[in-house]
Amino acid sequence: MPDLKLRRLPDRTPVKISFQATPELASALRAYADLYRETYGQAEATADLIPYMLECFLASDRAFVAAQKERHVAPGIGKARPTSRTERSAGAGPSAPDP
């Protein structure tokens, strides 16, 4: 098999995750979506912003990033993701699509 520079593309099948938010959190998320619209001049649904908010949060959590590096697990946030089912089940878990 040829040794291609480009690795096999990761699984890009979206994973639906649902949760219940407190009224306060739902209100804060709507306020964030409003501020996003004011800032960038483009409205985005709150549900569309949440995956990117979570990616940003995880990527900026130093303890989480350090723990993932210690375990030799690709965090899946802006980095190469596992390419096989075995690697995926052993590591990073689902992640939102890249922006």
C-alpha positions, 0 to 999 in steps of 0.5 A, a space after each residue: 500500500 502506498 505511504 500517502 502524505 495525507 492520512 485516512 480521513 477521520 470519521 465525520 459522522 455527526 453524533 447527536 447529543 441532547 441535554 436539558 438546560 436550566 432556564 438560566 443556562 438557556 437564557 445565557 445561551 440565547 444572550 450569547 447567540 444575540 451577542 454573536 449576531 451583533 458582533 459578526 452580523 450573522 445570526 446563528 442558531 444557539 444549537 449550532 453554536 453550542 458544539 463550537 462553544 464546547 470545543 473552545 472550552 475543552 481546548 482551553 481547559 489546561 488540565 483536560 488537555 494535559 490529561 489527554 496528552 498524558 494518556 496519549 489520546 488526541 483530544 479531537 479539538 483542532 488536532 488529528 483525530 483517531 482514524 480507526 474504530 479501535 482508536 476511536 473507542 479507546 480515546 477521544 470520543 465524539 467531537 463536533 465538526 471543524 469550523 
